């Protein structure tokens, strides 16, 4: 079976953004990021405007991929939650379904317990949104929304014929 392309409509993006903004506030976080497992930034919220979010997204996906490899070596399917503690900032990373990653950046203004509590609620809400998006994509099929959807084999043959 094919993996349907995930296409976020404006309404879905706004719903996800609202959840991220609420998570920043409720967890007293510096930033919240949703990244797909391919390393593409999907959504961001918070006060971290000076961060290279493209690199952050790519490295987050790489971290998840590397940790997934470690999990398999020790006999686990995956490690769905990660915590990285730094001198100033901390990262809490959680898998959302099979395609997305939720990362929360926080400092001493918050605590790991508070972040975990708020991520659990926000993660469930984001999971529901992503499941709805996935169902829409599966109903529309693999070519829906593709600029190549209307091109037929005959069109391609005519293009390359003398």
Backbone as CSV, one residue per row, in Angstrom:
resi,resn,N_x,N_y,N_z,CA_x,CA_y,CA_z,C_x,C_y,C_z
1,UNK,0.843,-1.179,0.000,0.000,0.000,0.000,0.884,1.236,0.000
2,UNK,0.412,2.306,-0.656,1.205,3.509,-0.765,1.131,4.346,0.502
3,UNK,2.148,5.173,0.709,2.147,6.144,1.794,1.606,7.431,1.203
4,UNK,0.395,7.802,1.576,-0.241,8.991,1.013,0.579,10.227,1.348
5,UNK,0.677,11.097,0.356,1.386,12.350,0.577,0.593,13.188,1.568
6,UNK,1.265,13.739,2.529,0.601,14.543,3.537,0.513,15.976,3.034
7,UNK,-0.698,16.428,2.814,-0.931,17.796,2.370,-1.747,18.488,3.449
8,UNK,-1.159,19.529,4.033,-1.857,20.293,5.060,-2.613,21.436,4.405
9,UNK,-3.885,21.471,4.614,-4.682,22.596,4.158,-4.544,23.708,5.196
10,UNK,-4.886,24.915,4.795,-4.732,26.073,5.671,-5.453,25.876,7.005
11,UNK,-6.649,25.309,6.952,-7.419,25.082,8.176,-6.679,24.134,9.129
12,UNK,-6.102,23.056,8.576,-5.360,22.093,9.396,-4.118,22.742,9.994
13,UNK,-3.411,23.526,9.168,-2.221,24.220,9.647,-2.574,25.185,10.780
14,UNK,-3.665,25.906,10.637,-4.087,26.851,11.684,-4.436,26.120,12.980
15,UNK,-5.082,24.972,12.855,-5.411,24.194,14.057,-4.138,23.716,14.753
16,UNK,-3.172,23.237,13.960,-1.908,22.778,14.546,-1.149,23.951,15.176
17,UNK,-1.147,25.081,14.515,-0.475,26.270,15.049,-1.090,26.704,16.374
18,UNK,-2.416,26.643,16.457,-3.097,27.022,17.699,-2.692,26.094,18.845
19,UNK,-2.582,24.803,18.566,-2.165,23.845,19.593,-0.725,24.153,20.028
20,UNK,0.143,24.460,19.074,1.539,24.783,19.397,1.645,26.057,20.233
21,UNK,0.878,27.069,19.867,0.890,28.316,20.631,0.402,28.082,22.059
22,UNK,-0.637,27.285,22.205,-1.154,26.973,23.533,-0.126,26.170,24.336
23,UNK,0.578,25.256,23.671,1.607,24.460,24.353,2.754,25.343,24.835
24,UNK,3.174,26.304,24.028,4.223,27.247,24.459,3.788,27.932,25.745
25,UNK,2.571,28.414,25.750,2.042,29.143,26.913,1.873,28.229,28.126
26,UNK,1.212,27.081,27.924,0.883,26.200,29.049,2.113,25.528,29.661
27,UNK,3.125,25.251,28.841,4.333,24.583,29.335,5.416,25.592,29.695
28,UNK,5.135,26.871,29.469,6.124,27.933,29.704,7.409,27.626,28.931
29,UNK,7.223,27.258,27.675,8.335,26.841,26.818,8.870,28.022,26.016
30,UNK,10.077,27.872,25.528,10.682,28.870,24.653,10.244,28.679,23.211
31,UNK,10.051,27.437,22.815,9.649,27.161,21.448,9.062,25.783,21.299
32,UNK,8.170,25.658,20.319,7.557,24.379,19.981,7.657,24.221,18.473
33,UNK,8.074,23.042,18.043,8.266,22.755,16.619,7.611,21.435,16.279
34,UNK,6.958,21.403,15.123,6.480,20.140,14.563,7.281,19.931,13.287
35,UNK,7.896,18.747,13.207,8.793,18.408,12.107,8.351,17.065,11.547
36,UNK,8.391,16.906,10.224,8.120,15.569,9.712,9.419,14.757,9.746
37,UNK,9.293,13.451,9.631,10.463,12.580,9.763,11.460,12.743,8.628
38,UNK,11.080,13.472,7.580,12.016,13.774,6.494,12.831,15.031,6.782
39,UNK,12.556,15.683,7.904,13.320,16.855,8.285,12.735,18.184,7.850
40,UNK,11.483,18.183,7.399,10.825,19.415,6.980,10.070,20.024,8.155
41,UNK,10.285,21.323,8.366,9.562,22.032,9.409,8.116,22.193,8.972
42,UNK,7.187,21.793,9.826,5.766,21.885,9.519,5.146,23.084,10.211
43,UNK,5.529,23.309,11.463,4.911,24.360,12.263,5.875,24.761,13.372
44,UNK,5.871,26.041,13.735,6.695,26.488,14.852,5.979,27.586,15.608
45,UNK,6.296,27.691,16.888,5.695,28.708,17.727,6.648,29.017,18.864
46,UNK,6.591,30.234,19.368,7.407,30.598,20.514,8.300,31.785,20.249
47,UNK,9.234,31.985,21.155,10.079,33.178,21.155,11.460,32.966,20.547
48,UNK,11.681,31.884,19.844,13.023,31.557,19.362,13.218,31.981,17.906
49,UNK,13.052,33.276,17.633,13.169,33.771,16.272,14.591,33.714,15.723
50,UNK,15.594,33.738,16.564,16.981,33.760,16.091,17.565,32.369,15.837
51,UNK,16.746,31.329,15.900,17.207,29.959,15.684,17.024,29.594,14.211
52,UNK,18.007,28.909,13.647,17.912,28.398,12.280,16.968,27.197,12.306
53,UNK,15.685,27.458,12.048,14.675,26.413,12.189,14.802,25.329,11.119
54,UNK,15.380,25.659,9.974,15.590,24.641,8.941,16.590,23.598,9.428
55,UNK,17.707,24.059,9.979,18.706,23.138,10.532,18.148,22.387,11.733
56,UNK,17.406,23.098,12.567,16.810,22.477,13.747,15.901,21.317,13.334
57,UNK,15.070,21.537,12.309,14.156,20.495,11.844,14.927,19.305,11.288
58,UNK,15.924,19.592,10.466,16.710,18.518,9.846,17.443,17.692,10.898
59,UNK,18.057,18.354,11.849,18.792,17.648,12.897,17.865,16.875,13.833
60,UNK,16.678,17.410,14.066,15.699,16.695,14.890,15.307,15.376,14.224
61,UNK,15.036,15.433,12.927,14.693,14.204,12.198,15.863,13.228,12.203
62,UNK,17.076,13.746,12.063,18.263,12.891,12.113,18.423,12.227,13.467
63,UNK,18.143,12.982,14.517,18.215,12.440,15.883,17.219,11.290,16.058
64,UNK,16.011,11.492,15.552,14.979,10.449,15.648,15.402,9.216,14.858
65,UNK,15.966,9.426,13.672,16.409,8.295,12.848,17.533,7.527,13.537
66,UNK,18.497,8.252,14.093,19.622,7.598,14.764,19.142,6.838,15.998
67,UNK,18.268,7.448,16.772,17.761,6.791,17.970,16.899,5.590,17.607
68,UNK,16.209,5.673,16.465,15.442,4.519,15.992,16.351,3.343,15.691
69,UNK,17.524,3.631,15.126,18.510,2.575,14.880,19.008,1.963,16.172
70,UNK,19.273,2.814,17.161,19.693,2.310,18.477,18.610,1.430,19.095
71,UNK,17.368,1.865,18.974,16.254,1.098,19.545,16.205,-0.303,18.961
72,UNK,16.358,-0.397,17.664,16.308,-1.712,17.011,17.453,-2.611,17.470
73,UNK,18.627,-2.035,17.676,19.778,-2.815,18.133,19.520,-3.432,19.505
74,UNK,18.847,-2.678,20.386,18.592,-3.204,21.730,17.245,-3.925,21.840
75,UNK,16.575,-4.131,20.688,15.355,-4.918,20.691,14.068,-4.141,20.893
76,UNK,14.117,-2.823,20.801,12.911,-2.003,20.908,12.434,-1.628,19.514
77,UNK,11.159,-1.349,19.387,10.623,-0.862,18.108,11.129,0.564,17.856
78,UNK,10.980,1.421,18.854,11.485,2.785,18.805,11.450,3.361,20.215
79,UNK,12.059,4.525,20.388,11.969,5.275,21.629,11.108,6.492,21.321
80,UNK,9.846,6.493,21.734,8.931,7.550,21.319,9.144,8.900,21.996
81,UNK,9.886,8.917,23.094,10.117,10.170,23.810,11.601,10.313,24.102
82,UNK,12.108,11.531,23.866,13.524,11.830,24.111,13.615,13.087,24.964
83,UNK,14.614,13.140,25.813,14.871,14.336,26.602,16.362,14.620,26.556
84,UNK,16.705,15.859,26.226,18.096,16.291,26.193,18.232,17.485,27.135
85,UNK,19.121,17.361,28.117,19.309,18.420,29.099,20.588,19.167,28.798
86,UNK,20.486,20.482,28.724,21.647,21.326,28.476,21.917,22.249,29.648
87,UNK,22.970,23.046,29.531,23.311,23.995,30.586,22.240,25.087,30.705
88,UNK,21.701,25.539,29.556,20.677,26.591,29.562,19.318,26.077,29.118
89,UNK,19.316,25.342,28.033,18.057,24.902,27.430,17.949,23.381,27.418
90,UNK,16.719,22.925,27.377,16.418,21.500,27.345,15.499,21.219,26.164
91,UNK,15.568,20.001,25.654,14.717,19.583,24.553,13.891,18.378,24.977
92,UNK,12.617,18.439,24.702,11.724,17.298,24.897,11.179,16.966,23.517
93,UNK,11.439,15.758,23.047,11.066,15.347,21.701,10.138,14.134,21.800
94,UNK,9.017,14.209,21.101,8.022,13.143,21.133,7.578,12.820,19.708
95,UNK,7.411,11.549,19.426,6.876,11.136,18.127,5.362,11.311,18.124
96,UNK,4.861,11.856,17.022,3.424,12.002,16.817,3.036,11.061,15.689
97,UNK,2.467,9.947,16.014,2.105,8.979,14.983,3.343,8.421,14.318
98,UNK,3.216,8.113,13.036,4.332,7.490,12.333,5.090,8.462,11.439
99,UNK,4.686,9.743,11.392,5.309,10.667,10.453,5.822,11.963,11.046
100,UNK,5.366,12.341,12.229,5.676,13.661,12.759,6.391,13.599,14.104
101,UNK,7.080,14.689,14.384,7.860,14.825,15.607,7.473,16.148,16.266
102,UNK,7.250,16.127,17.548,6.965,17.330,18.322,8.156,17.615,19.208
103,UNK,8.738,18.813,19.077,9.876,19.182,19.916,9.541,20.439,20.708
104,UNK,9.813,20.383,22.007,9.604,21.520,22.888,10.959,21.928,23.446
105,UNK,11.280,23.210,23.314,12.511,23.771,23.871,12.107,24.565,25.107
106,UNK,12.734,24.266,26.237,12.384,24.982,27.464,13.623,25.208,28.314
107,UNK,13.524,26.145,29.251,14.645,26.472,30.131,14.192,26.388,31.589
108,UNK,14.904,27.087,32.472,14.636,26.988,33.902,13.286,27.578,34.309
109,UNK,12.620,28.296,33.416,11.294,28.844,33.726,10.235,27.748,33.781
110,UNK,10.572,26.565,33.287,9.638,25.452,33.277,10.309,24.234,33.910
111,UNK,9.645,23.107,33.868,10.225,21.872,34.405,9.868,20.722,33.467
112,UNK,10.652,19.666,33.541,10.395,18.493,32.715,9.011,17.922,33.005
113,UNK,8.614,17.894,34.251,7.295,17.363,34.613,6.166,18.146,33.973
114,UNK,6.260,19.475,34.021,5.227,20.313,33.426,5.198,20.119,31.907
115,UNK,6.364,20.083,31.287,6.436,19.901,29.842,5.830,18.557,29.452
116,UNK,6.191,17.511,30.151,5.653,16.180,29.833,4.130,16.141,29.960
117,UNK,3.616,16.772,31.010,2.175,16.813,31.233,1.469,17.539,30.090
118,UNK,1.990,18.703,29.716,1.374,19.505,28.652,1.560,18.868,27.276
119,UNK,2.700,18.215,27.051,2.946,17.541,25.766,1.984,16.376,25.595
120,UNK,1.675,15.698,26.671,0.751,14.561,26.574,-0.595,15.023,26.033
121,UNK,-1.118,16.112,26.558,-2.406,16.637,26.111,-2.307,17.192,24.692
122,UNK,-1.310,18.015,24.432,-1.144,18.610,23.102,-0.848,17.542,22.059
123,UNK,-0.042,16.547,22.421,0.303,15.470,21.498,-0.923,14.680,21.072
124,UNK,-1.828,14.442,22.008,-3.061,13.726,21.674,-3.906,14.554,20.710
125,UNK,-3.981,15.849,20.939,-4.763,16.724,20.059,-4.125,16.810,18.672
126,UNK,-2.811,16.967,18.632,-2.109,17.006,17.343,-2.239,15.678,16.611
127,UNK,-2.195,14.589,17.357,-2.363,13.263,16.756,-3.716,13.121,16.079
128,UNK,-4.758,13.656,16.706,-6.102,13.611,16.104,-6.140,14.436,14.820
129,UNK,-5.535,15.618,14.848,-5.506,16.466,13.655,-4.771,15.755,12.526
130,UNK,-3.608,15.184,12.843,-2.813,14.508,11.818,-3.523,13.268,11.273
131,UNK,-4.262,12.585,12.119,-5.024,11.419,11.663,-6.116,11.852,10.687
132,UNK,-6.767,12.979,10.969,-7.779,13.502,10.048,-7.145,13.871,8.706
133,UNK,-5.979,14.512,8.751,-5.271,14.894,7.528,-4.900,13.644,6.732
134,UNK,-4.421,12.627,7.429,-4.022,11.376,6.770,-5.225,10.698,6.113
135,UNK,-6.368,10.674,6.807,-7.572,10.059,6.234,-8.019,10.805,4.990
136,UNK,-7.954,12.134,5.022,-8.313,12.923,3.831,-7.402,12.561,2.659
137,UNK,-6.103,12.446,2.933,-5.134,12.136,1.874,-5.380,10.745,1.299
138,UNK,-5.709,9.789,2.147,-5.973,8.425,1.674,-7.244,8.360,0.839
139,UNK,-8.252,9.140,1.203,-9.499,9.161,0.445,-9.307,9.777,-0.932
140,UNK,-8.428,10.768,-1.007,-8.197,11.454,-2.276,-7.265,10.676,-3.192
141,UNK,-6.487,9.749,-2.651,-5.597,8.928,-3.461,-4.220,9.533,-3.628
142,UNK,-3.277,8.760,-4.200,-1.882,9.186,-4.270,-1.633,10.356,-5.207
143,UNK,-2.456,10.546,-6.215,-2.191,11.611,-7.192,-2.957,12.893,-6.889
144,UNK,-3.830,12.874,-5.899,-4.618,14.063,-5.611,-3.717,15.226,-5.231
145,UNK,-3.983,16.345,-5.817,-3.194,17.530,-5.518,-1.886,17.589,-6.276
146,UNK,-1.548,16.573,-7.026,-0.304,16.544,-7.772,-0.459,17.317,-9.070
147,UNK,0.559,18.098,-9.456,0.474,18.803,-10.734,0.521,17.842,-11.924
148,UNK,0.879,16.589,-11.699,0.976,15.594,-12.759,-0.258,14.701,-12.846
149,UNK,-1.253,14.949,-12.028,-2.418,14.074,-11.943,-3.154,13.948,-13.267
150,UNK,-3.214,15.018,-14.048,-3.979,14.962,-15.293,-3.166,14.510,-16.500
151,UNK,-1.885,14.263,-16.348,-1.038,13.826,-17.459,-1.206,12.320,-17.656
152,UNK,-1.504,11.937,-18.873,-1.712,10.517,-19.175,-0.466,9.944,-19.846
153,UNK,-0.443,8.620,-19.988,0.647,7.954,-20.710,0.693,8.409,-22.163
154,UNK,-0.491,8.619,-22.746,-0.541,9.102,-24.131,0.100,10.485,-24.260
155,UNK,-0.123,11.342,-23.268,0.499,12.676,-23.295,2.015,12.564,-23.287
156,UNK,2.529,11.659,-22.494,3.986,11.475,-22.411,4.516,10.902,-23.722
157,UNK,3.804,9.911,-24.296,4.224,9.336,-25.579,4.218,10.402,-26.679
158,UNK,3.198,11.230,-26.710,3.125,12.292,-27.725,4.238,13.315,-27.553
159,UNK,4.619,13.576,-26.340,5.691,14.546,-26.079,7.032,14.080,-26.638
160,UNK,7.293,12.768,-26.542,8.586,12.239,-26.972,8.575,11.599,-28.365
161,UNK,7.442,11.656,-29.050,7.416,11.079,-30.400,7.878,12.112,-31.412
162,UNK,8.377,11.608,-32.547,8.879,12.517,-33.602,7.759,13.120,-34.314
